[in-house]
Every structure is written in structure tokens, then in C-alpha cells.
Amino acid sequence: MERNLSMGDFTRYFEGNRLGRLFFPNGKCFTPNGQWFENGEITPFHIDLKDLYKLLVTGWKINGTEVPLDDLVGVIAFGSAVKYPGYEEIIKTRKKYWFFGPKIKKPEQIPIQPEDADFLVITGQDLLRERVLEPVSLKTYDCGTWIKEGGIHLVNRGIEQVVNGVQSGDTISASAMREGVPIFYNGRLENVQNRTGISRETPRRIDWDEDKRGYLVGKIE
């Protein structure tokens, strides 16, 4: 299928009970394969699209009022699960001759192994009062994190908060605009990207398809 999907498309698959999985390029999952856990298998890191949809639809509330779907500008996967190229470099220090000699530093590449998926949910309206929501780091969302459930982290920014945040050093907004992969979005997302002045710097993209049962399956490559 390989086409962009809107929240309306997402809703139709949900209502037809045909939401499958979204697979990520980094990380692995150990999933049950049979009656006993030891019969499990290693599969690419993924989340259930049904879980993501339920969180988006039933989890976003302000003062008890649900956020309408048409106010969702875009849902962008960002962070370690989609980080390119999928490896991080660490510096190891050891003795030149194992037990003696001068210390030498050697770079080593290790695969990124995320345990959860991070999503920036951009809404038309700012749902929190702050002009800028700035985290301590990508791993510590001290403001604007509303949902952490089942390996899915949803972080919210309104359009103006994204634009203001990029200018003020909000690492989540900047990372999502630069390295994130849009999952579902409408025509307003391109305008948000242009207003931030940030160009996408990742070759990652998402391919959508239907499996043999007609379930929607996505793969970020």
C-alpha cells in the first residue's frame, strides 16, 4: 500500500477490528509463542496499533473533556526506537597489553535496544498553559508527558508549543521534527515543519500494508 494514512484511515481500521502491529528498526521483543513463556520467540521491536489508537482516543482529556480527533495534527515516532543508523558508539578504555602498558581508548558500536516507543502527539490547540514545554532530556519528560502505558509513551505539544519550543531548545520538539517518522498526520503537519525551520535529516520512512488477514501493518525502515 505504501501511502500516508490519516487519523480517519486509522479510525476505520480500528472500527473494523483490523489494526495490526507497527514494527520499528531498532530493538527486539521476546513474545510468547505457545502455552509456556520458554517457547517464546525473538521478533523485531513493535507495538500494537490498537493500543496506540485507544490511548489517543480515550486517553487525551483536558478537564474531563476528550480531545477531538480532528484536532490531532500528527503523531510522530521519535527517540531511540527510530534513531538512525541504529547503533551508538561508546568508548572503551583498556590496557594496551591487557594487564600492563598505557591505557588506550577504543570506540565500539553497539546496537540500540529500546524498551519502549516514544510518540510526539501534536494538537492544534495547546492543551497545557505553558508557552514552552522543555524536558530535562529525551529520557526524562518532566513536562507534557501524559501517558506511559504498555511500552508506549505519548508526549503532547500544541502547534505553537512546538514552534516556540524549537526556538527555546526543547529537545523533544527539535528531535521529532528532525529525526522523527510521522505515523498519522493531516495537511497541517507540513506547515508546522516549515514554521520550525527544521529540515528532516533521516532516511527513515514508514511502509503500510495489509497482511493476509487484512490487518493494517506498518514497518519503519
trRosetta pair geometry for C-beta under 8 A, 3 or more apart (Angstrom, degrees):
i j d omega theta_ij theta_ji phi_ij phi_ji
1 207 7.9 134 64 177 73 71
1 208 4.9 -55 81 100 118 87
1 209 5.1 170 14 -103 94 48
1 210 6.6 79 -32 -11 128 82
2 207 5.1 -27 -100 -141 82 83
2 208 6.4 175 -77 47 24 67
2 209 7.2 14 -41 -67 66 85
3 208 6.5 -67 47 51 56 119
4 182 7.9 4 -135 108 104 121
4 185 7.3 -60 -171 55 117 87
5 9 4.2 -116 -160 79 91 142
5 10 6.1 107 145 -51 118 81
5 183 7.9 -36 65 154 105 58
5 184 5.5 -56 99 -110 89 84
5 208 5.9 96 -32 -63 123 166
5 216 8.0 78 -105 -159 162 139
6 9 5.1 109 51 4 67 96
6 10 7.1 -120 104 -1 43 90
6 184 6.2 85 -166 -167 20 93
6 185 7.3 -78 -117 77 60 29
6 186 5.8 56 -134 -87 105 77
7 10 5.1 -50 -148 38 39 120
7 11 6.2 46 151 -25 67 101
7 56 8.0 -141 -133 141 113 146
7 69 5.2 -178 138 180 140 107
7 70 7.8 -163 70 -85 138 40
7 72 5.5 101 -68 77 154 126
7 184 5.2 104 -70 153 62 133
7 186 7.2 -45 6 -48 99 101
8 11 5.6 -50 -148 32 31 113
8 12 6.6 32 153 -20 63 102
8 69 7.8 121 -70 138 60 134
9 12 5.8 -54 -152 33 33 111
9 13 6.7 29 153 -14 65 104
9 184 7.6 -160 59 -129 99 111
10 13 6.1 -59 -155 37 29 108
10 14 6.4 29 150 -20 64 109
10 19 7.7 44 -163 -102 69 119
10 49 7.7 -138 -147 175 95 116
10 53 6.1 -179 163 -104 109 113
10 184 5.3 -18 -41 -104 137 153
11 14 5.5 -57 -149 36 33 113
11 15 6.2 28 157 -16 68 107
11 53 7.7 153 -92 -152 49 125
11 69 6.9 18 -63 -146 134 164
12 15 5.9 -54 -143 39 30 107
12 16 6.3 19 158 -8 63 112
13 16 5.8 -65 -146 47 29 105
13 18 4.8 -101 -161 79 77 89
13 19 5.0 106 130 -72 109 75
13 49 7.6 -13 112 122 133 138
13 215 8.0 90 -168 -156 113 51
13 216 4.6 -12 -145 -12 154 136
14 17 7.5 28 178 -75 33 32
14 18 7.9 -107 -63 47 16 60
14 19 5.4 14 -89 -35 63 128
14 50 6.7 134 -123 -119 88 71
14 53 4.9 -165 -90 156 137 163
18 210 7.8 -6 167 -133 121 106
18 213 7.7 -166 -135 120 90 91
18 214 5.5 -56 -141 120 131 90
18 215 5.0 -154 -171 -111 70 53
18 216 6.0 91 128 -9 86 84
19 48 7.4 86 123 169 104 77
19 49 4.0 -132 177 93 107 110
19 50 4.4 146 84 -64 127 75
19 53 6.2 -107 -106 -5 169 140
19 215 6.8 5 107 -161 8 89
19 216 5.6 -27 -122 50 48 107
20 48 7.8 -111 156 -144 30 65
20 49 6.0 45 67 17 39 121
20 211 6.2 109 -88 -1 159 122
20 215 3.6 102 -59 144 108 115
20 216 5.3 -165 17 75 93 47
20 217 4.3 -35 83 -77 144 74
20 218 7.9 162 77 4 98 65
21 46 4.6 26 174 168 120 135
21 47 6.9 159 -155 80 76 34
21 48 5.9 -53 -102 -104 72 47
21 49 6.4 -161 -107 -15 16 89
21 217 5.9 12 55 -129 69 83
21 218 7.5 -133 109 42 47 69
22 46 6.0 161 80 -157 45 82
22 47 5.4 -10 55 57 98 84
22 48 8.0 123 15 -151 80 4
22 49 5.5 107 -28 -71 98 89
22 52 7.1 16 7 -11 136 150
22 77 7.9 -168 151 -69 138 146
22 117 7.8 91 94 -139 119 169
22 183 7.2 -4 -133 -133 151 124
22 217 7.8 173 -84 -165 40 49
22 218 4.4 -4 -118 66 79 110
22 219 7.7 -175 -160 -75 51 32
22 220 7.4 42 174 -19 91 98
23 44 4.9 48 -159 103 111 128
23 45 7.3 121 -157 81 62 50
23 46 4.6 -36 -98 -93 59 107
23 217 7.5 20 -7 179 104 92
23 218 6.9 -170 25 97 68 59
23 219 4.6 -5 60 -114 111 75
23 220 6.8 -156 95 23 61 71
24 27 6.1 18 89 45 120 107
24 44 6.9 -174 58 157 56 100
24 45 4.7 -39 56 90 109 102
24 46 6.5 -177 5 -87 80 47
24 47 8.0 51 -26 -5 111 87
24 77 7.4 -152 -107 174 107 147
24 81 4.3 -44 -168 174 156 103
24 82 6.2 -101 -151 -70 103 70
24 114 7.4 -47 114 54 153 130
24 117 6.5 -165 -55 -102 145 111
24 220 5.5 2 -124 48 49 121
25 44 7.9 -32 -119 -163 20 123
25 81 7.7 122 47 161 65 60
25 82 6.5 83 31 -126 103 52
25 84 8.0 26 83 -92 151 69
25 86 5.8 -98 133 -89 107 120
25 204 6.8 -120 -7 -120 143 114
25 220 5.5 -94 -25 103 91 91
25 221 6.3 117 -81 -129 114 27
26 45 6.5 -17 97 33 48 139
26 80 6.3 -117 102 150 147 71
26 81 5.4 -167 62 -151 102 35
26 82 6.9 -144 14 -65 110 18
26 83 6.4 9 -23 45 157 80
26 86 5.0 -170 -87 -133 97 82
26 111 7.2 174 -148 174 86 88
26 112 4.4 -16 -162 87 136 107
26 113 7.1 -138 163 -88 91 26
26 114 5.8 76 109 3 109 104
27 44 7.4 87 88 -173 64 59
27 45 3.2 30 97 -39 106 147
27 80 7.7 82 -47 126 120 100
27 81 6.0 -45 7 -120 133 76
27 112 6.9 -55 -52 115 78 75
27 113 5.1 112 -110 -150 74 47
27 114 4.5 -73 -62 46 142 74
27 115 7.5 -168 -141 -64 138 31
28 42 5.2 -5 180 -170 127 99
28 43 6.9 144 -162 75 74 32
28 44 6.5 -72 -113 -120 57 28
28 45 5.8 -70 -54 -50 9 80
28 113 6.9 -32 21 -136 81 97
29 42 7.2 149 76 -156 44 50
29 43 5.1 -25 63 67 96 85
29 44 7.1 15 14 100 94 25
29 45 5.3 127 -37 -109 90 47
29 46 6.1 -74 -9 29 145 77
30 40 5.2 60 172 137 83 141
30 41 7.6 177 -148 84 55 25
30 42 5.9 -27 -96 -96 68 64
31 40 5.7 170 85 -156 31 102
31 41 6.3 -25 61 59 81 72
31 43 5.6 -14 13 18 121 121
32 37 6.0 -68 -103 -114 93 56
32 39 7.2 45 -164 78 65 83
32 40 5.2 -63 -101 -96 31 92
33 39 5.2 -122 79 130 78 85
33 40 5.3 124 10 -131 88 31
33 41 4.5 48 -29 -8 147 101
34 39 3.6 -33 51 106 131 148
34 40 7.9 -128 35 -64 88 40
35 39 7.0 56 47 29 54 142
36 39 5.0 94 69 -1 80 103
37 40 5.7 -10 -179 -31 55 114
43 46 6.8 -40 121 8 113 117
45 81 6.3 -131 113 -137 140 102
45 114 6.3 88 -163 68 167 93
45 117 7.7 157 149 -65 112 99
47 51 6.3 -109 170 64 97 121
47 52 6.1 86 125 -47 128 109
47 117 5.2 -87 -34 15 134 147
47 150 7.7 106 -144 126 102 100
47 151 6.1 -164 -103 102 101 112
47 152 5.7 90 -142 -76 148 103
48 51 4.3 84 76 1 99 105
48 52 7.2 -173 95 -6 54 82
48 150 8.0 -47 36 149 104 137
49 52 5.4 -52 -150 37 41 113
49 53 6.2 42 153 -21 70 104
49 216 6.4 -63 61 90 168 106
49 218 7.1 107 -76 12 127 111
50 53 5.8 -54 -147 36 31 112
50 54 6.4 31 155 -20 64 106
51 54 5.9 -54 -147 36 30 111
51 55 6.5 30 155 -18 64 106
51 149 7.8 -150 178 111 111 101
51 150 5.5 -103 -172 100 146 151
51 152 6.2 174 125 -14 114 146
52 55 5.9 -58 -152 35 30 110
52 56 6.4 27 153 -18 65 108
52 75 7.8 110 171 170 120 154
52 119 7.4 101 -142 -31 113 163
52 152 6.0 -170 -93 -131 75 152
52 183 8.0 -79 161 144 154 160
53 56 5.7 -59 -149 37 32 110
53 57 6.0 14 161 -9 69 114
54 57 6.1 -63 -137 44 27 101
54 58 5.6 -21 -179 25 67 115
54 59 7.3 75 130 -23 62 104
55 58 7.2 -69 -118 56 15 78
55 59 4.4 -14 -165 6 57 144
55 60 8.0 75 150 -32 61 83
55 147 5.4 142 -167 150 117 161
55 149 6.4 177 -100 58 126 124
55 152 6.2 -159 -7 106 164 140
55 154 5.9 179 142 -29 129 142
56 59 6.8 0 -44 41 9 100
56 60 6.4 -4 -165 -11 42 120
56 72 6.9 37 -174 -104 118 155
56 75 7.0 -50 -100 -86 138 141
56 121 6.9 174 -119 -117 94 139
56 154 7.4 174 -82 -114 68 149
57 60 7.7 -70 -146 25 3 97
57 66 7.7 11 173 -165 54 128
57 69 7.1 -7 -110 -79 84 103
58 66 7.4 -49 -126 -119 36 122
59 146 7.1 137 147 125 103 113
59 147 5.0 35 161 -83 144 144
59 149 7.9 -147 -109 18 150 141
59 154 7.2 119 103 43 139 154
60 66 6.7 81 85 -157 73 64
60 67 4.2 -47 122 23 118 121
60 121 7.3 -127 -88 130 138 157
60 123 7.9 162 -175 -75 145 135
60 127 7.6 -89 -172 -115 101 164
60 146 6.9 74 -109 112 68 156
60 147 8.0 -75 -70 -27 68 129
60 154 7.9 -101 -73 137 99 149
60 156 7.4 124 -126 -84 112 137
61 64 6.0 -1 170 -134 123 13
61 65 6.1 150 -158 68 79 32
61 66 5.4 -42 -98 -90 83 49
61 67 7.0 -142 -88 -16 31 79
62 65 5.6 -29 68 59 71 91
62 67 6.8 73 -3 -65 100 91
62 127 5.3 -144 -71 -160 132 97
67 71 5.6 -110 176 71 92 127
67 72 7.2 100 129 -58 116 86
67 123 6.3 -69 -168 -121 142 138
67 127 6.9 -44 -88 -96 132 132
68 71 4.9 93 68 -1 82 104
69 72 5.7 -44 -164 13 48 115
71 123 5.2 23 142 -160 96 92
71 124 4.6 -105 -154 23 76 106
71 125 6.2 -28 -164 12 129 95
72 75 6.9 -1 175 -45 118 92
72 121 6.7 -53 -139 -170 98 97
72 122 7.5 103 -167 78 56 56
72 123 6.1 -44 -102 -103 46 69
72 184 7.7 22 130 106 124 110
72 186 7.8 115 97 -4 67 111
73 122 4.3 -60 66 108 110 102
73 123 6.3 155 2 -128 93 13
73 124 5.7 131 -51 -63 105 66
73 159 6.3 90 -26 -72 164 100
73 185 6.6 9 145 -147 56 83
73 186 6.2 -100 -149 44 47 95
73 188 4.7 -84 -139 86 105 119
73 189 5.5 144 155 -71 93 75
73 192 6.5 92 148 -29 146 143
74 120 8.0 18 104 101 92 88
74 121 7.8 -176 94 -149 48 41
74 122 4.7 17 52 43 84 116
74 182 5.6 -57 -166 -135 120 107
74 183 8.0 132 -180 46 75 67
74 184 7.0 179 -146 95 52 52
74 185 3.5 10 -111 -110 94 104
74 186 7.1 -133 -66 23 73 60
74 188 7.6 -143 -29 81 98 84
74 189 4.0 75 -54 -94 138 126
74 192 7.4 -133 13 40 132 146
75 119 5.5 -3 -175 -176 91 122
75 120 7.5 165 -155 81 43 49
75 121 5.4 -7 -108 -106 77 72
75 122 7.7 -150 -71 21 34 74
75 182 7.3 105 74 -159 50 63
75 183 4.7 -47 97 57 98 110
75 184 4.9 28 35 48 109 85
75 185 6.9 -149 26 -64 57 74
76 119 6.6 146 72 -158 41 66
76 120 4.6 -13 60 57 101 97
76 122 7.1 40 -3 -14 109 107
76 176 4.7 99 104 -170 138 109
76 180 4.0 45 165 153 116 140
76 181 6.7 151 -161 70 72 33
76 182 5.2 -41 -102 -96 81 55
76 183 6.7 -177 -101 2 24 82
76 185 7.7 36 -64 -67 81 122
77 81 6.6 -78 176 87 112 116
77 82 5.1 113 124 -31 105 143
77 117 6.4 -42 -138 -176 105 104
77 118 7.0 113 -158 79 57 58
77 119 5.7 -36 -93 -98 55 76
77 180 6.1 159 78 -161 42 85
77 181 4.8 -18 60 60 100 92
77 182 7.9 -176 18 -89 73 7
77 183 5.6 86 -23 -48 97 110
77 220 6.6 -99 77 -74 150 155
78 82 6.3 -84 -127 52 24 123
78 118 5.6 -61 72 99 69 108
78 119 7.4 126 19 -115 75 27
78 120 5.8 21 9 -10 125 108
78 172 7.4 128 87 -160 147 67
78 175 5.3 117 175 123 135 99
78 176 4.2 -95 -50 -98 153 70
78 179 6.1 99 -142 88 92 88
78 180 3.7 -48 -78 -95 98 99
78 181 7.6 169 -74 17 55 63
79 82 6.8 77 62 33 52 85
79 83 6.8 -64 138 -46 30 97
79 114 7.1 100 126 -115 104 143
79 117 7.6 150 66 -162 124 40
79 118 3.6 69 3 37 146 135
79 138 5.8 163 -114 172 91 123
79 175 7.2 67 -67 137 53 139
80 83 5.2 -32 -134 -6 35 123
80 112 5.2 -160 -173 177 95 125
80 114 4.1 153 101 -79 112 112
80 118 7.6 88 25 5 71 118
81 114 4.3 -87 -71 47 75 160
81 116 7.5 -101 -48 102 125 38
81 117 4.9 -15 -7 -113 169 71
81 118 6.8 170 17 20 112 77
82 179 7.1 151 107 145 101 91
82 180 6.9 76 85 -135 145 45
82 181 5.2 -140 -156 2 153 116
82 202 7.6 55 147 176 101 161
82 204 5.7 103 -176 -179 101 171
82 220 5.8 -60 -113 147 104 153
83 86 7.0 150 90 -81 75 36
83 88 7.9 16 116 -64 143 99
83 112 5.8 138 61 -75 119 177
83 179 6.7 15 -117 164 59 139
84 179 6.8 -152 16 -151 97 104
84 202 4.9 158 -3 -136 140 99
84 203 6.7 124 -128 36 156 78
84 204 5.9 -145 -62 -36 118 107
86 111 6.5 -18 150 -144 86 78
86 112 5.7 -131 -168 27 45 106
87 109 4.4 25 164 -178 134 109
87 110 6.5 153 -157 73 84 27
87 111 5.7 -55 -102 -100 76 43
87 112 6.5 -149 -99 -19 21 83
88 109 7.2 157 78 -148 27 65
88 110 6.2 -26 63 62 77 80
88 112 5.7 89 -16 -74 101 91
89 107 5.3 -6 -172 -169 112 110
89 108 7.1 147 -153 73 63 34
89 109 5.4 -36 -95 -93 70 69
90 107 7.4 150 79 -153 34 60
90 108 5.6 -27 66 65 82 87
90 109 8.0 149 19 -99 70 22
90 110 6.2 5 7 6 115 116
91 105 5.2 0 -177 -174 109 111
91 106 7.3 146 -157 71 61 32
91 107 5.7 -37 -98 -96 67 62
91 108 7.6 147 -104 17 20 77
92 105 7.1 155 79 -155 38 59
92 106 5.3 -27 66 65 90 86
92 107 7.8 144 18 -112 75 13
92 108 5.5 22 -4 -1 116 125
93 103 5.5 13 -177 -179 104 114
93 104 7.3 170 -147 84 61 34
93 105 5.2 -29 -95 -98 77 73
93 106 7.8 158 -90 19 29 72
94 98 7.2 -17 165 -114 114 38
94 103 7.1 167 91 -147 18 72
94 104 6.6 -24 67 59 66 79
94 106 7.1 -21 24 12 102 116
95 98 5.7 -6 78 101 109 10
95 99 6.0 -129 77 30 157 3
95 100 6.0 96 179 44 141 8
95 101 5.2 115 177 60 91 85
95 102 7.6 147 -149 87 63 23
95 103 6.2 -56 -95 -98 48 57
95 104 7.6 65 -179 15 14 82
96 100 7.9 -43 57 104 82 47
96 101 3.6 -91 53 123 104 134
96 102 5.4 41 -20 60 124 67
96 103 7.4 -144 -31 -103 78 11
96 104 5.2 86 -84 -15 78 118
97 100 5.4 -20 71 67 111 70
97 101 4.1 105 12 -7 96 136
114 117 7.1 94 129 -77 138 50
115 151 6.9 -118 147 -127 63 94
116 148 8.0 -2 -162 -154 157 89
116 151 4.5 -160 -118 -160 75 60
116 152 6.8 -159 -168 -64 95 17
116 153 5.6 72 143 -18 129 104
117 151 6.3 53 12 145 83 85
117 152 5.6 -17 64 -112 96 61
117 153 6.9 -171 89 26 46 78
118 138 7.5 -20 -109 179 176 95
118 153 4.7 -21 -109 70 65 115
118 155 6.8 6 -170 -1 93 116
119 152 6.9 -4 5 -170 117 89
119 153 6.7 165 24 85 69 60
119 154 5.3 -22 72 -109 103 63
119 155 7.0 171 87 25 50 74
119 183 7.1 -35 -129 5 117 139
120 155 5.4 -36 -106 76 61 98
120 156 7.8 135 -163 -103 59 19
120 157 6.3 -11 -169 17 105 108
120 172 6.3 149 -94 163 120 101
120 173 7.4 132 -143 -100 151 47
120 176 4.1 -16 9 -108 152 159
120 180 6.5 -56 25 -114 120 160
121 154 5.4 14 -15 -168 124 101
121 155 6.9 165 18 76 78 40
121 156 5.1 -32 71 -100 98 69
121 157 7.7 152 77 27 51 60
122 156 7.9 147 -92 -155 25 58
122 157 5.8 -24 -108 75 70 84
122 158 7.3 92 -163 -148 65 18
122 159 6.4 74 179 -78 106 61
122 162 6.0 -2 -121 -45 114 143
122 189 6.9 121 68 -108 145 87
122 192 6.4 35 179 -136 157 175
123 126 7.6 153 82 -87 105 21
123 127 5.9 54 56 -32 153 108
123 156 6.4 5 -4 -160 113 105
123 157 7.7 179 25 91 76 35
123 158 5.3 -48 74 -105 86 66
123 159 7.5 -106 91 -25 43 73
124 158 7.0 -10 111 -152 20 87
124 159 6.0 0 -143 -16 38 118
124 188 7.0 1 -96 129 92 170
125 158 5.5 -64 128 -126 27 125
126 129 7.4 97 128 -112 118 16
126 130 7.9 -142 177 66 127 51
126 157 8.0 -30 -119 -178 76 49
126 158 3.2 -108 -83 13 56 156
126 159 7.8 -100 -57 39 76 59
126 160 5.7 -57 -51 54 117 106
126 161 5.3 120 -114 -32 106 111
127 156 5.8 -27 42 146 130 145
127 158 6.2 164 -4 -57 65 104
128 133 6.6 76 71 -74 138 125
128 143 7.7 177 131 173 167 94
128 144 6.5 -120 13 -97 150 74
128 156 7.4 127 -8 97 107 117
128 158 7.9 -156 37 -14 68 109
128 161 7.7 58 59 -83 93 154
130 133 5.4 110 90 -71 130 73
130 143 6.8 -1 31 168 163 137
130 161 7.3 69 97 -118 81 119
131 160 7.5 -70 -153 132 67 108
131 161 7.0 176 170 -105 33 74
131 164 5.5 -93 159 144 86 165
132 161 6.5 151 -113 -149 34 76
132 164 5.1 -122 -80 124 87 110
132 165 5.1 143 -143 -91 84 68
132 168 4.7 -34 -127 63 155 155
132 170 6.0 -155 -171 -54 96 121
133 143 4.7 -151 -156 114 90 108
133 144 3.9 79 171 -47 150 132
133 157 6.2 -147 45 -103 125 88
133 161 5.6 24 8 -174 99 129
133 165 6.4 -31 51 -93 64 129
133 170 6.4 65 81 -127 56 137
133 172 7.7 -35 105 50 97 132
134 143 6.8 31 50 50 41 127
134 165 6.6 174 -78 -140 76 95
134 168 6.6 -98 -72 115 127 110
134 169 6.6 35 -130 92 129 82
134 170 4.7 -120 -103 -100 73 79
134 171 7.6 82 -156 8 76 74
135 138 6.9 103 96 -84 144 27
135 140 6.1 157 178 92 103 65
135 141 5.0 -56 -112 -118 128 48
135 142 5.6 140 -137 21 62 77
135 143 6.6 -155 -83 39 59 76
135 144 7.4 -91 -62 44 92 112
135 170 7.2 83 13 -156 74 76
135 171 6.2 -84 59 50 100 100
135 172 5.5 82 5 -29 124 114
136 140 4.3 -20 60 88 112 124
136 142 5.3 72 -16 -16 97 124
137 140 4.9 61 46 29 85 93
137 171 6.9 -19 -146 62 37 155
138 171 5.9 -102 -60 122 82 124
138 172 6.7 143 -112 -84 72 72
138 175 6.4 33 -98 -8 125 169
141 144 6.4 -98 -180 71 106 81
141 145 3.6 102 114 -48 131 126
141 153 7.3 154 -3 179 147 126
141 155 5.6 -130 -134 -104 148 121
141 172 7.2 58 -112 -72 98 143
142 145 7.8 72 3 8 5 113
144 155 5.5 54 123 -168 101 85
144 156 5.4 -142 -173 62 87 69
144 157 6.4 17 -160 -71 143 70
144 161 7.9 162 -108 156 137 149
144 172 7.6 -162 85 60 141 161
145 148 6.6 20 167 -45 118 102
145 153 6.9 -38 -143 -171 111 98
145 154 7.6 130 -153 85 63 52
145 155 5.3 -39 -97 -104 67 82
145 156 8.0 159 -101 16 20 76
146 154 6.0 -43 61 94 90 101
146 155 7.5 146 13 -117 76 32
146 156 5.7 27 -7 -6 122 118
147 152 7.3 -9 123 108 108 93
147 153 7.3 164 96 -151 67 37
147 154 4.3 22 57 42 107 111
148 152 7.7 179 -148 87 38 51
148 153 5.3 3 -110 -109 78 78
148 154 7.9 -147 -69 27 44 66
149 152 6.0 -18 72 59 66 91
155 172 5.9 -97 129 -168 153 148
157 161 4.3 -143 -165 96 85 114
157 162 4.6 108 130 -63 132 80
157 165 6.4 -69 -141 -1 139 150
157 170 7.8 122 -107 141 141 154
157 172 7.2 168 -42 107 132 117
157 173 5.9 115 -107 -88 174 101
158 161 4.5 91 51 8 76 107
158 162 7.1 -137 92 -9 39 84
159 162 5.9 -55 -155 30 30 111
159 163 6.6 22 154 -12 65 107
159 188 7.3 -70 -95 156 134 122
159 192 5.5 -120 -138 -102 90 111
159 195 7.9 54 176 58 97 152
160 163 5.7 -55 -146 41 36 109
160 164 5.9 29 158 -12 70 111
161 164 5.9 -54 -134 47 29 106
161 165 5.5 36 160 -29 64 113
161 170 7.9 47 162 -22 80 174
161 173 7.4 -152 129 -81 74 137
162 165 5.7 -57 -140 36 22 113
162 166 6.6 26 160 -23 60 102
162 170 8.0 -126 -135 79 38 141
162 173 4.7 166 -143 -139 64 119
162 176 8.0 -81 -134 73 113 125
162 177 7.3 125 -178 -56 112 120
162 192 5.9 24 90 -171 146 117
162 196 6.5 -65 141 -76 95 120
163 166 6.2 -51 -153 27 26 109
163 167 7.0 17 152 -8 59 108
163 192 7.1 -124 -58 -152 93 74
163 195 4.9 -40 -107 128 121 118
163 196 5.7 -133 -113 -81 61 70
164 167 5.9 -65 -157 42 35 109
164 168 6.0 11 155 -4 71 118
164 170 7.9 62 103 -5 65 131
165 168 5.8 -71 -139 49 31 99
165 169 7.8 -91 178 64 60 32
165 170 3.0 -31 -178 23 104 145
165 172 7.4 -37 157 65 146 84
165 173 3.8 117 99 3 126 153
165 174 7.5 -134 125 -32 92 77
166 170 6.5 -60 -59 49 33 94
166 173 5.0 -114 -59 119 74 121
166 174 5.2 127 -123 -78 77 80
166 177 6.6 -6 -93 19 130 153
166 196 4.4 93 1 -150 170 101
166 197 7.3 166 129 45 141 87
166 198 6.2 -126 -149 -27 142 125
169 174 7.7 -33 -155 -23 30 138
170 173 4.3 49 98 18 116 112
170 174 6.4 155 86 -12 62 90
171 174 5.7 -60 -141 45 33 109
171 175 5.7 32 162 -21 69 111
172 175 6.0 -57 -141 38 24 108
172 176 6.2 21 162 -16 62 111
173 176 6.1 -60 -146 38 25 108
173 177 6.3 18 160 -13 63 112
173 196 7.3 -163 156 -122 106 136
174 177 6.0 -62 -146 41 27 106
174 178 5.9 10 162 -8 66 117
174 196 7.9 174 -105 -178 58 131
174 198 6.5 173 -143 -93 67 158
175 178 6.0 -67 -138 46 25 101
175 179 5.5 -38 -174 38 68 110
175 180 6.7 92 128 -43 66 95
176 179 7.4 -67 -105 59 14 68
176 180 3.9 17 -158 -32 55 146
177 180 6.7 22 -33 24 15 112
177 192 7.9 -129 -106 129 111 95
177 193 6.1 159 -149 -121 99 73
177 196 5.1 -75 -144 96 164 164
177 198 4.3 82 124 81 125 138
177 200 7.4 -122 158 -82 54 68
178 198 5.3 -83 -71 172 82 125
178 199 7.5 47 -122 80 71 43
178 200 6.5 153 -157 -124 32 40
178 201 5.2 -4 -179 20 88 105
178 202 7.5 102 140 -18 60 98
179 200 7.6 142 -79 -153 22 71
179 201 6.4 -36 -79 64 69 88
179 202 4.9 92 -142 -41 59 130
179 204 7.9 55 -178 26 65 128
180 202 7.8 158 32 26 18 144
181 202 7.2 -89 -66 97 84 139
181 204 4.9 -81 -77 120 121 117
181 205 6.8 169 -139 -120 112 22
181 206 5.7 120 164 -38 122 104
181 220 5.3 105 104 -132 170 124
182 185 4.8 -37 -171 -16 128 134
182 189 6.4 86 -117 163 143 161
182 206 7.6 -121 80 13 56 127
183 206 6.7 84 -113 -34 55 171
183 218 7.2 64 -144 163 90 170
185 188 7.9 -131 177 60 91 69
185 189 4.1 -11 -177 -23 133 151
186 189 6.6 134 63 -13 47 94
187 190 6.5 -42 -173 21 54 108
187 191 7.6 49 140 -10 69 104
188 191 5.4 -56 -162 37 53 115
188 192 6.4 56 144 -24 77 100
189 192 5.4 -52 -152 33 39 114
189 193 6.4 42 150 -21 68 102
190 193 5.6 -50 -150 34 35 114
190 194 6.5 34 152 -18 65 105
191 194 5.7 -53 -147 37 33 112
191 195 6.3 33 154 -20 65 106
192 195 5.8 -57 -148 36 30 111
192 196 6.6 29 156 -20 64 104
193 196 6.1 -58 -153 32 29 108
193 198 7.0 -99 -161 69 69 79
193 200 7.5 -24 -151 -41 132 94
194 197 7.7 35 173 -69 36 40
204 220 5.8 16 -175 178 110 99
204 221 6.8 170 -144 84 64 38
205 220 7.3 -176 94 -147 25 63
205 221 6.3 -18 61 57 70 85
206 218 5.4 -1 -175 -172 114 109
206 219 6.9 155 -153 78 65 37
206 220 5.0 -34 -94 -93 81 69
206 221 7.6 146 -103 12 31 72
207 218 7.0 157 80 -153 45 58
207 219 5.2 -16 58 61 93 91
207 221 6.4 21 -3 -3 109 118
208 216 6.5 -19 -165 -164 103 93
208 217 7.3 148 -156 80 54 46
208 218 5.2 -24 -99 -98 71 81
209 216 7.9 149 82 -151 31 50
209 217 5.6 -27 70 66 78 94
209 218 7.9 151 22 -89 64 37
209 219 7.8 -6 17 7 106 104
210 214 5.3 -10 -178 -145 125 38
210 215 6.5 145 -154 65 71 32
210 216 6.1 -40 -97 -91 72 45
210 217 6.9 133 -119 15 21 88
211 214 7.2 -57 67 12 63 16
211 215 5.0 -6 36 54 107 90
211 217 5.3 73 -40 -19 98 133
